[in-house]
């Protein structure tokens, strides 16, 4: 059904539905937030473990860690190559 064929009530309902979709997208936390949460809830974690838990590539994890550092988060690496967060923000 096209918008030309819709009644006023149907159009109003469609607009409300689209507004809800927009709100949901705006509230979505995203990958960066998910990576940050894993760093906050684990003493240390490897890039591979983050990638497996979030079902994303290790390259994507590395990018998210870079974004977090750019925002001022102290993402550090221990001697085993595992990542950990030093709370400063």
C-alpha positions, 0 to 999 in steps of 0.5 A: 500500500502506498502513502497515497492509498492510506487513510489519515489514521493509517498515515498517523500510525505509520509516522508514529511507527517511524518515530519509534524506529528513529528513537530506538536508533538514537538510543542504540549504544553501538559497538564502542559501548559494548566493547567498553562494557566488556572492559569494565566487567573484566579484569583483563580481556584479549582482543580475540575474546572481545571479538568472539563475544561480540561476533565481530572481527578483531580488526573491528575490536582494534578500531573500537579500542582506538575510538575509546582512547580518542575519547579519553578512556585509558585502555591499556595492555598488560604483558600478555597482550590482554586489554584492561581499562584504567578508570579515569573518565 
